[in-house]
Each structure stands twice: as C-alpha cells, then as structure tokens.
C-alpha cells in the first residue's frame, strides 16, 4: 500500500515537471497574438509609472492636467515614425506574446505602454514586464515574455525619457 502511494506521488511529480517543461519550451506558440496588429500606421511607445499599486494613490500624485495612459501617469512618450521600426517593434511584441518565457508574478506595475493604430482600429497595450503580463484595451492579464523590455527601454532612453524604477 505504501509503495503504491509513492508510485502515484512520483507519477504526479513527473506529470507536473513535464507540463512545466512543455509550457516553458520555445517550440509551439503558447499565447495568442493580438489579432489585427501587424503593420500599424501609427505607434506611440509610452514610459508610464505603474509602480504604485492603487489608482487612487496614482491619481493623488498626478498633477492636474498631467497626461495619463490607461490610468497611469506618463513619464514620456515617443512616436515611431518609420514603418520599419513600427513593424519591428510590433513583431517583437507579438513574438513575446506568442512565446512567453515564464510564469507570471503577482503584481501588475506596468512601466510600458503602446498605442497603435491599424486599419482604423486602436490598440491600447499596457505592459508589466516584471510580472510578465499585459492588458489590451483595458482587458485581461495574458502572459508576455520579458525579452522586448531592453528594446523598448532603448527607444525611450534614446529619446531622453525616464523609465520608472
């Protein structure tokens, strides 16, 4: 009886390890790409301060008339005017969504935002690379890889824009 219990425990552990390995493997896409977003006519990359966990606290710190993006204070923004750069950024974003690189953390303190326009559709994307999650048009917390963060940071830093700690 005791041996049977250990065999069952062992099989469960193996099944969990295999499931995690499959989830983290770079083979097949895990996430679903954002439909309709491939070659935006307009793309603005935002540096936002989502480090405070409550909207009430964020609003209290925000100066009257200060710009916000999806409810988060804007530290700066840059519009990508080159179609090639917009496509590159979106492809990097879509790959990070299709192939997340880990499990989510229990925060949502975003520091990056993207406003993209394509074929008359608006895509408002708020990203927390710290917890590997994003919101699209105010909905959901799907997984995203951390890989695009240095690229996004580089665009912002080149423009002299601060990034929240």
C-alpha positions in Angstrom: 0.0 0.0 0.0 2.8 2.4 0.9 4.7 1.6 -2.2 1.6 2.3 -4.4 1.3 5.7 -2.7 4.9 6.6 -3.6 4.4 5.4 -7.2 1.4 7.7 -7.5 3.2 10.6 -5.9 6.2 10.0 -8.3 3.9 9.9 -11.4 2.2 13.2 -10.3 5.6 14.9 -9.8 6.7 13.7 -13.3 3.5 14.9 -14.9 3.9 18.4 -13.3 7.5 18.6 -14.4 6.6 17.6 -18.0 3.8 20.1 -18.0 6.0 22.9 -16.8 8.7 22.0 -19.4 6.2 22.0 -22.2 4.9 25.4 -21.0 8.3 26.9 -21.0 9.6 25.3 -24.2 10.2 27.6 -27.1 8.5 25.2 -29.6 4.8 25.8 -30.3 3.2 29.2 -29.5 1.6 29.3 -26.1 -0.1 32.7 -26.3 -2.4 34.1 -28.9 -1.1 37.0 -30.9 -3.1 40.2 -30.9 -5.4 39.9 -34.0 -5.3 42.7 -36.5 -2.0 44.2 -35.3 0.9 43.6 -37.7 1.7 46.8 -39.7 0.4 49.8 -37.7 0.1 53.2 -39.4 0.8 54.9 -36.1 2.6 53.7 -33.0 3.4 55.5 -29.8 5.6 53.9 -27.1 5.0 55.2 -23.6 7.0 55.2 -20.4 4.4 55.0 -17.6 4.6 54.9 -13.8 2.6 51.9 -12.7 4.7 51.3 -9.6 2.0 52.4 -7.2 -0.5 49.6 -6.6 -3.6 51.7 -6.4 -5.2 54.0 -8.9 -6.3 56.3 -6.0 -2.6 56.8 -5.0 -1.5 57.3 -8.6 -4.2 60.0 -9.1 -3.3 61.8 -5.9 0.4 62.1 -7.0 -0.6 63.2 -10.5 -0.6 66.9 -11.2 -3.8 68.4 -12.6 -3.8 68.2 -16.4 -0.9 65.7 -16.4 -1.2 63.2 -19.2 -2.0 59.6 -18.4 -2.2 56.4 -20.4 -4.8 53.9 -19.4 -4.9 55.5 -15.9 -1.1 55.5 -15.4 1.0 58.7 -15.2 3.0 59.3 -18.4 6.7 59.9 -17.9 7.3 60.4 -21.6 6.4 59.0 -25.0 7.9 58.6 -28.4 6.1 58.2 -31.7 7.8 55.8 -34.0 7.6 57.4 -37.5 9.4 54.8 -39.5 7.2 52.0 -40.8 10.2 49.6 -40.5 10.6 50.5 -36.8 6.9 50.2 -36.1 6.8 46.7 -37.7 9.9 45.6 -35.9 8.5 46.7 -32.5 5.1 45.0 -33.2 6.8 41.8 -34.4 8.9 41.7 -31.2 5.8 42.3 -29.1 3.7 39.7 -30.9 6.5 37.1 -30.5 6.8 37.9 -26.8 3.0 37.3 -26.5 3.1 34.0 -28.6 6.2 32.7 -26.7 6.1 33.8 -23.1 9.2 33.0 -21.1 8.0 32.1 -17.7 5.2 32.1 -15.2 3.5 35.4 -14.0 4.4 37.1 -10.8 1.6 38.5 -8.6 2.0 42.2 -9.4 0.8 44.5 -12.2 3.0 47.5 -12.0 3.4 48.4 -15.7 6.2 50.7 -17.0 5.5 50.5 -20.7 2.5 51.3 -22.9 1.8 51.1 -26.6 -0.8 52.9 -28.5 -1.1 51.5 -32.1 -3.5 52.3 -34.9 -4.1 49.9 -37.7 -6.9 49.9 -40.3 -9.0 52.2 -38.1 -8.6 50.1 -35.0 -6.9 51.3 -31.8 -4.8 49.0 -29.7 -4.0 50.3 -26.2 -1.5 47.9 -24.6 -0.2 48.3 -21.0 2.8 46.0 -20.2 4.3 44.9 -16.9 7.5 43.0 -17.8 8.1 42.5 -14.1 5.2 40.1 -13.8 5.1 39.1 -17.5 1.6 40.3 -18.1 -0.2 42.9 -20.2 -3.6 44.4 -20.8 -5.1 45.0 -24.2 -7.7 47.8 -24.3 -8.3 47.5 -20.6 -8.9 43.8 -20.5 -7.2 40.7 -19.3 -3.7 39.8 -18.0 -2.3 37.4 -20.6 1.3 36.3 -20.4 4.2 38.1 -22.2 7.9 37.4 -22.3 10.4 39.8 -20.8 12.6 39.8 -24.0 11.2 43.0 -25.5 11.9 45.1 -22.4 15.5 46.1 -23.4 14.4 47.1 -26.9 11.5 49.3 -25.5 13.8 50.8 -22.9 16.4 51.6 -25.6 13.8 53.6 -27.7 12.8 55.5 -24.6 16.3 56.2 -23.3 17.5 57.4 -26.8 14.7 60.0 -26.6 15.8 61.0 -23.1 12.7 59.6 -21.5 12.8 58.3 -17.9 11.7 54.8 -17.0 10.1 54.2 -13.6 12.3 52.1 -11.3 
